[in-house]
Amino acid sequence: MVNDVHDWEGVSAAIIIPVRNGAEFLSACLHSVLKQDYKLNRITVSIYDDGSTEPEVQTVINDFKPLMEAVGIEYLANGHPPAVAPRGVGGARNEAIQACQSTHLIFMDADDVMMTDRVSRQIKTLVETGPNTILGGNFDRIPEDATPRYKDYHKRLGSSHLELFNHSFRDAPVAMPTIACSRDVWLNVNGFEEGVGVPEDLHFIYSHLRKGGQLAKTCGEPVIRYRYHPHMTSFSLDRRELLEVRARAFEDLVLDAQWKLKTFMIWGAGRDGRAFFRSLSPAGKQRVSAFVDVDMKKIGTRCHGLEVLPVSGLLSPFVTCVALDRTNGAFERNLEGTGFRLGTDFYYIS
């Protein structure tokens, strides 16, 4: 237990790395650990190989053992053979965490590269914010021009719990490869959801929020270089399941906890609005009073049996199911012109 914010340099930090194939990226990932400016004898690297079919993965893992131990880093490498069914990213993370004893956890993927000051910056912030915080950070992309809207969106988000919570239902408000937290956070949510194709990051964040946990962010310079490539695990996730997980969290954390018995409107009678309505529970669907849209072809029609109103008929509370940064600012200007407040009157879903 750290008793003083000045004691942060003595905190034990485990870097948790789930691996399944991707041998061509793993060496750069592990080299970035060796370059950390934190006390290396307070760092543990815990890798779990989730049944890689590429033999080169084990070669890289084994090659780094003497390099890590030579500088004082505890190096734990575990896993199972390809003949055993994969447990998914969440399962691999759980195994890697269980193998170590560190009080604080730094998450990264095997295809990413940490900035040299990542561990020191995030451990210092975690000690200052307390043990009940999931801490994220900004990131650069590899290649640099990949997903600019996604990167810029995360960069615009501030560090406060309130701002991050207010954006929690559009997407994960902190990107998983940038997350750090105390071991207590992981224990409190009973670990990561396991299974192939499971959005374990969303489950982890929402379970934390359901238990009253806090969110924060290391702002400023990026903490990691987040690689974008065709074999990313996120490409295997089903869009409908992602939306259902977000919808369940919205119902628990906003509809039932904040808006209670109120009905609400859905701004957007197009694809995203209809999909969100379908993802709601039967009780959640009963609380939708109307759809709202700017499209004259939709106004006056019915969507899922509910009237589609013009924006002039919009009432608080509501959710927006219109993509941000896609209408040359038209949607954002319309929303600002209503005078309604994010986090009180409305939340973003798309």
Order of alpha helices (4+ residues) and beta strands (2+ residues): beta-alpha-beta-alpha-beta-alpha-beta-beta-alpha-beta-beta-alpha-alpha-beta-alpha-alpha-beta-beta-alpha-beta-alpha-alpha-beta-beta-beta-beta-alpha-beta
